[in-house]
């Protein structure tokens, strides 16, 4: 009994096992391995992005860009439309894909935002992903977001090679919000911005 207590006393440097001393390194290696395995990589990416997804803020006046052209051909449900239909309206554009962890992480907040503002804001969820995969993803998660496929090059101020990328555009064609990466879009600050833009 005395021997056991001595070996486990705080003063004994040998009392800690290797695992106790190296737990942070072991945890890091486990996470690294899980990130390499395709089956576990996406869920981990989604979980981590949900943890760091904060509400985006408006751009300052001098950061805001003006959309000079609305000429952009898109397809939805096999019907061709032009982005110019949204000229003079509040617009929300989100570039995403089913394989993109940060995109999936913010998707529920986007669905909630869409449910609240779909009658007042024109939403465009733009992807180049496989149509069957997109349909399956939406059905499996009970999402009913309006998904578009680009048929021409987007206007210059709305081009992005990063996913997800999101734009909020005013009726006056100014980019009021611009965000690359996952965000919490169903937040009070975003609601306040959209409410103000709708009233303008």
C-alpha positions in Angstrom: 0.0 0.0 0.0 2.8 2.4 0.9 4.7 1.5 -2.3 1.6 2.2 -4.4 1.1 5.6 -2.7 4.7 6.5 -3.2 4.7 5.7 -6.9 1.6 7.8 -7.4 2.5 10.8 -5.3 2.8 14.2 -7.0 6.4 14.5 -6.0 7.4 11.3 -7.9 8.4 12.3 -11.5 8.0 8.7 -12.6 4.4 8.5 -11.4 2.9 9.8 -14.7 2.4 7.2 -17.4 3.7 8.0 -20.9 0.1 8.4 -22.1 -0.6 11.1 -19.4 2.5 13.0 -20.4 1.9 12.7 -24.1 -1.9 12.9 -24.3 -2.0 16.1 -26.4 0.4 14.7 -28.9 -1.6 11.4 -29.1 -4.8 13.4 -29.6 -3.2 15.4 -32.3 -2.0 12.3 -34.2 -5.5 10.7 -33.9 -7.2 13.8 -35.3 -4.6 13.9 -38.1 -5.2 10.3 -39.0 -9.0 10.8 -39.0 -8.5 13.8 -41.3 -6.6 11.7 -43.7 -9.3 9.0 -43.9 -11.9 10.1 -46.4 -14.9 8.6 -44.4 -14.1 10.6 -41.3 -12.5 13.8 -42.8 -15.8 15.5 -43.9 -17.7 15.0 -40.6 -14.7 16.4 -38.7 -14.4 19.4 -41.1 -18.1 20.1 -40.7 -17.9 19.9 -36.9 -14.8 22.1 -36.6 -16.3 24.7 -39.0 -19.5 24.8 -37.0 -17.5 25.6 -33.9 -15.7 28.6 -35.6 -18.7 29.9 -37.6 -19.5 33.4 -36.4 -22.0 35.9 -37.7 -20.6 37.9 -40.6 -20.6 41.7 -40.5 -21.3 44.4 -43.1 -18.5 45.8 -45.2 -17.5 49.3 -44.4 -18.6 52.0 -46.9 -15.2 52.1 -48.7 -15.1 48.3 -49.0 -18.4 48.0 -50.7 -18.3 47.2 -54.4 -20.9 48.2 -56.9 -22.3 45.5 -59.3 -22.1 47.1 -62.7 -23.6 44.2 -64.7 -26.4 41.8 -63.9 -25.9 39.8 -67.1 -25.5 36.2 -65.9 -27.2 33.1 -67.3 -28.2 30.4 -64.8 -30.2 27.3 -64.7 -32.7 26.0 -62.1 -34.8 22.9 -62.5 -33.8 22.8 -66.2 -35.1 26.3 -66.8 -32.8 29.0 -67.9 -33.0 32.4 -66.1 -31.0 35.6 -66.1 -29.6 37.2 -63.0 -30.9 40.5 -64.4 -34.3 39.5 -63.0 -33.0 40.4 -59.6 -31.8 43.9 -60.5 -33.3 46.4 -58.0 -33.9 43.7 -55.4 -32.1 42.5 -52.3 -30.0 39.5 -53.3 -28.3 36.7 -51.4 -25.7 34.6 -53.4 -24.0 31.6 -51.9 -21.4 29.4 -53.8 -21.3 25.9 -52.4 -20.8 22.2 -53.0 -21.9 18.9 -51.4 -18.3 17.8 -50.8 -17.3 21.1 -49.1 -17.1 20.8 -45.2 -17.5 24.5 -44.5 -20.4 24.7 -46.9 -22.2 21.9 -45.1 -21.4 23.5 -41.7 -23.3 26.7 -42.5 -26.1 25.0 -44.5 -28.7 24.8 -41.7 -28.3 28.5 -40.9 -28.7 29.3 -44.6 -31.9 27.2 -44.7 -33.3 29.0 -41.6 -32.4 32.4 -43.2 -34.1 31.3 -46.5 -37.2 30.2 -44.6 -37.5 33.7 -43.0 -36.7 35.9 -46.0 -37.6 33.9 -49.2 -40.4 36.2 -50.0 -38.4 39.4 -49.6 -34.9 38.5 -50.8 -33.8 36.8 -54.0 -31.7 33.7 -53.0 -29.2 32.1 -55.3 -27.4 28.9 -54.1 -24.9 28.3 -56.9 -23.0 25.1 -57.4 -21.2 23.2 -60.2 -21.7 19.9 -58.3 -23.3 16.8 -59.8 -27.1 17.3 -60.0 -27.9 13.9 -58.6 -25.6 14.4 -55.6 -27.1 17.8 -55.0 -30.6 16.4 -55.1 -29.7 13.6 -52.8 -28.0 16.0 -50.4 -30.9 18.3 -50.2 -33.4 15.5 -49.7 -31.4 13.7 -47.0 -31.1 16.9 -45.0 -34.7 18.2 -45.7 -33.4 21.4 -47.4 -35.4 23.2 -50.0 -32.9 25.8 -51.1 -33.2 27.2 -54.6 -30.1 25.7 -56.3 -28.7 27.2 -59.5 -26.1 26.2 -62.1 -24.1 28.8 -63.8 -24.4 28.8 -67.6 -22.1 31.8 -68.2 -19.4 33.7 -66.4 -20.7 35.6 -63.4 -20.4 39.4 -63.2 -16.8 40.4 -62.4 -17.6 41.5 -58.8 -19.3 38.2 -58.1 -16.6 35.8 -59.1 -14.9 33.5 -56.6 -12.8 30.4 -56.6 -13.3 29.7 -52.9 -16.1 27.7 -51.3 -18.2 28.7 -49.6 -18.4 32.4 -50.7 -21.4 34.5 -50.0 -22.6 38.0 -51.1 -25.4 40.1 -49.9 -26.4 42.8 -52.5 -28.6 45.9 -51.9 -31.3 47.2 -54.2 -28.8 49.8 -55.3 -26.4 47.1 -56.5 -23.9 47.4 -53.7 -22.2 44.4 -52.1 -23.1 45.0 -48.5 -21.8 41.7 -47.1 -19.0 39.4 -48.4 -17.8 36.3 -46.7 -15.4 33.5 -47.6 -15.8 30.5 -45.3 -18.5 29.2 -43.0 -20.6 31.6 -41.1 -23.7 31.7 -39.0 -26.1 33.4 -41.4 -29.3 33.1 -39.3 -28.1 35.7 -36.7 -29.6 38.9 -35.4 -27.0 41.0 -37.1 -27.7 39.5 -40.5 -31.5 39.9 -39.9 -31.0 43.5 -39.0 -29.0 44.1 -42.2 -31.6 42.4 -44.4 -34.4 44.2 -42.8 -32.8 47.5 -43.4 -32.0 46.7 -47.0 -35.5 45.5 -47.7 -36.9 48.8 -46.4 -34.6 50.9 -48.5 
